Amino acid sequence: MADDHDRGSLPGEEIEGAPPVISGTELLQRRHSESVTLNRYVYQQTQQFVHMLLQAADLPSLVETLLDSLPRHFSLPAAELWLFDPENTLQDLVVGAERYGPSLIFFEEVFPLQELYEVEPDVEYIDTTDSRMFDVLKAEQGVDSALLVPLTESGRVMGSLHLGMREGSLFISEAEQELLAHLALIVSSCVNATVGQERIANLTLLDPLTEISNPRGFQRDLAREIARAQRAEHALTVLIMEIDDYEELYTHYGERRGNFVVRKVAERLCSDLRQTDLMARLTQPRFAVLLPHTDELRGRDIAERMRLDIEDFPVDDGRGAVLQVCLSIGMVTWEPRQYPAVDMARLAVQMESVAEGGLDSAKARGGNCIRQARLSTMMV
């Protein structure tokens, strides 16, 4: 007891550099007296946008949120995203990155991003008097100023988000810049998290034989493209194709040669696709192709080109013989304006099912042909 009394009588040890201890009363007074003034519109829009960021399930969805949703949400004319991508891994993860054009730029060197900011990167407002306006948002017209929002990881710049602004489009005070700096940290965290998730997910969404999407990857891609088609009100075409008489080929040549043919056909088909198109392997001899911004007429032209290409494509079997294979193709097109849909998940199932019905019809006609199937208003 004496020891306890002695210890209690000793003066409290102060930690050098620690903030001074304040009483509960002082803390309460400070909470009531200290405040900042925020533009209600900016505050509410920022809160809502944080929810949108957190709902982005993968990196393509996050990029779409930043480049498509963000400008509309804040009534801004443009947004631009620069990402540090030394090994070109991010570019591979952002499926359909080409559709953003100059608004999405990947850098193998970090210097262009570092050059935009001071040693301690922070949100910055710049206008036409700043030389950095010659580097950012160069493809945009009518942009008078910009907000530079650094995306950081452990204090290092890993990306930069540029919000184009017109005169009087959005008032940004010092307090709002601090709010946007907080938003930048959330964006950075979301980018880091989704990149890690994408790298893990891609291991389970790729077909190891052909290195294109597997059935799970196709389901993800189809759902995403349907959502995009609905927002932009553009047509989406799905092709389901199969190597004709594959079972006979497999029986005669065996698994090794069968896999070789599947891989070569996949490589050839991929070479026929546009950068925005997506391809997957559903079963051993069956493939699916997603054609965004593609109506029936254009979709049939693409399918016919692919069919003819495989028909004329000699596959060396590795033993001096040449194999000739051909494709049966079923196709379906969804026009959002003509057939508005409410249940997107059901629509995805129906599109795949209807395209497979077209494939069955093509096979029943002897193969090496294309059959168009159509959605009915009752189905969507």
Sequence and secondary structure as in RCSB ss.txt:
>XXXX:A:sequence
MADDHDRGSLPGEEIEGAPPVISGTELLQRRHSESVTLNRYVYQQTQQFVHMLLQAADLPSLVETLLDSLPRHFS
LPAAELWLFDPENTLQDLVVGAERYGPSLIFFEEVFPLQELYEVEPDVEYIDTTDSRMFDVLKAEQGVDSALLVP
LTESGRVMGSLHLGMREGSLFISEAEQELLAHLALIVSSCVNATVGQERIANLTLLDPLTEISNPRGFQRDLARE
IARAQRAEHALTVLIMEIDDYEELYTHYGERRGNFVVRKVAERLCSDLRQTDLMARLTQPRFAVLLPHTDELRGR
DIAERMRLDIEDFPVDDGRGAVLQVCLSIGMVTWEPRQYPAVDMARLAVQMESVAEGGLDSAKARGGNCIRQARL
STMMV
>XXXX:A:secstr
 HHHHHHHHS     TT      HHHHHHHHHH      HHHHHHHHHHHHHHHH  SHHHHHHIIIIIHHHHTT
 SEEEEEEE TTSHHHHHSTTGGGGGGGEEEESSSHHHHTTS SS   EEEETTSGGGGTSSTT SS  EEEEEE
EEETTEEEEEEEEEE TTS    HHHHHHHHHHHHHHHHHHHHHHHHHHHHHHHHB TTTSSB HHHHHHHHHHH
HHHHHHHT  EEEEEEEETTHHHHHHHHHHHHHHHHHHHHHHHHHHTS TT EEEE SSSEEEEEEET  HHHHH
HHHHHHHHHHHT EEE SSS EEE  EEEEEEEE TTTS  S HHHHHHHHHHHHHHHHHHHHHTTSSSEEE   
 TTT 
